[in-house]
């Protein structure tokens, strides 16, 4: 190839290691759809009522598939940790379908009645899920970019993430980055966030500001410029 386009500096490093050089690798971040900055058609209260989630519950949202690299066991264990500490923690998963092993984990922790899943949500349902939750938990082992973190920030939802792969790069200082794969550090971060309204509001503000830097129009402009540079050769 004459050029490569990747979405994060981390992916540039991964590709360069595979190619044996970093020449002509362009980093062009993805964008977030403008609709995520605006409230969905349904309110937070209506979405929770439809899903059977109490208004006062502390809802932990996970968005995306439930394949092994998404670290769903840590998500389930983290919600269990919240409930064990006395919080009314609930799990809302959007985009996947729990495996049999994951359903067994939910049953083992007694979380079946405190978990909801929206399989293959329409965009409106996804936007409503971000607005109905209290925090996004995204503890993946590996992500090239991490759209859910960006969508959460645009939606005004604080995010707690592993920072693996390109996640820390996308999150910047606008999300809580937790190292490691175990559940306990995530429980600690979620509890701190739930108990500190000022910190939460700071993250919401920084998140929206950061999300506005990731625009599809800018991604398109920069991608077109790469093609033009090739055409001029």
N, C-alpha and C positions, 0 to 999 in steps of 0.2 A: 504494500500500500504506500501511497505518497503522503498520507496523513492519517492520524487517528484522532477521534474525539471521545473524551471521557468526561464524566460529570464531577469528579473530585480529584484533588491532588493525590489522595491516597490511591485512587485507581490508576493515576498516572504512574505512581511508583510500582504498582503491581504489574502493569503492562510493560513498563520499562525493564523490569526484572525478567519478564518472559521474553521480550524482544532482544535484550542485551544492550539496549541503548534507549535514550529518552528523546531522540530527535523527532520533531514534527508530531509530537503528542500535544494536543490542545485540550485544555481543561475548560469546559463550558458547562456550568451548573444547570440542572434542570430548573423548571419554574413551578409555581403553584398556581392553580386555577383561581382567578379572581373571585369566584363564587364563595370560596372558603372564608373570605374576609367578611361576608355578609350573613346575617341570620337566616336559617332555613325557614321553610314554610311552617313547620311545627315548632312549638315552644319546647323548652326544656321540660316543663311540667307535663305537656302532652306526650312527649316521647317517653318519659319515665312511666306515665300511666299506661301507655300502650304496651310497654315491655314488662309491666308489673314490678317496677322498682320503686321503693319508697322515696319520697322527696328528700328525706333527711339522710338517706344512705350516702356513703362515700364510695363513689363508683370509679373503679379502675378500668380504663379502656385499653384494649390491645387491638390494633388494626393490622390486617394482612393475613397471610397464610399461617398455618400451624405446623409447618415442616420443622424438622429438628433444629435447624440453625436459628429459628425464632425464639428458642429457649422458653417454650410455654410452661415447662415444669416450674421455672422460676416465677413466672406470672402467677400461677396457681398457688404456689407456696407463699408468695408475697401477700396475696389476698387472705390466705389462711392466717398469716402472721398478723395482719391487721385485726382480724376478728378475734384472734387469741389475745390481743392486747386490749380488747373491749370496744373496738370501733365496729360500726355497722358496715363493714366492707363488702362490696359486691364486685363481681367481674362481668364486664361487658366485652365480648369479643366480636369483632366485625370483619368479615372477609374470609373466614376459614370454616372448617368443619372439624370439630374435635375428633381425634382418633380414639380408638377403644382404650388405649393406654391412658390418654388424657382424661377420658371420662372416668376411668378407674381412680385416677388421682383426685378428681373432683369429689368422687364418692368417699374416698379414704379420708379426705379432709372435711367431709360434711358440707361441701360447697354446692351441691347440686341445686338446691333451692335458692342459692345466692349467686347464680351465674346465668347469664343470658348470651345467646349467640345469634348474630344476624348473618346468615350465610349469603354470600354474593350480593351485598347490598347495592341498591341503586344509589346514584350520587346524592340524591336528596336524603336518603336514609343514613348515608355515611356522614354527611354534614350535620344531620340531627344528632347522631351518636357523639360526635365531637362536642357539641354544645350541651348534651345531657350529662356528660361525664365530669368528674372532678380532676382527673389527671390521666395522661397517657403514660403507660408503662411499656417500654420498647427495649427489652434486654437482649437483643439479638447477639449471636456469636459472630456474625459476618453480615455486613451490608455494604454495597457499593455506594449507596446514596442515602436512602431512608426517607421516602416520601411521607410516611405517617408523622414523623417528627415535624416536618415542614408544614404539613396540613394542620396539625394540632396548633402550632404556633400561630398560623394565620387565623385559626378559629378562636383564639383566645384561651386555649387550654394549655396549662403547664405540662411539660414533658419530662419524664425521668427515663434515661436511656443508658445503655452500656458504653456508648461511644465507640463501639467496635467498627473497624473499617472506616467508612466515610461518615459515620454518624456524628462523631465529635466535630468534624469539619462543618457539617450542616448546622448542628446545634449551636456552635460558638459558645457565647456566655449567656445564651437565652434559654438554656435547659439545664437540668441537673444530670451530670454525667457520673455514673457509678461504675467503678472498675470491678472486674471479676465476674464470675458466673453464678455465684451462690445467691440465694434469696435474701438472706438476712440484711445485707447492705441496702437492698431495695426497700425492705420493710422500714428500715431506719429513715431512709430518704423520704418515703411516702408519709410517715408519721410526722416528720419535721415539717414537711410541706403543708400537711393538713392543719398543723397547729400554729402556723406562722402566716397570718393573712397578709402582712406587709410583704414578705418574701414572695408569696404567691403573686401578688399584684405586680411586683417588680418583674417577675418572670413573664407574666402576661404582656406587660408593656414592651419589654425587650424582645419577646417572641414575635409580636406583631411587627415591630420595627425591622427585625431581622428578616422575617418572611417576605416583607415588601422588597427586599433586595433580589429575591429569586423570581424573576419575571420571565414568562415564556417569550415575550416580545424581544427581550434582550438575548435570550438563548437563540432565538431565530436569527437576530441580527448578526451575532457572532458566528453562528454556523454558516450563514451565507457568506461571510467574509472569508472563512476558511476555503469554501468552494471557489470564491473569486480569486483568492491567492493561487490556487492550483491552476485555474484557467489562464492566469497571466504567465505561467511558466512556459 
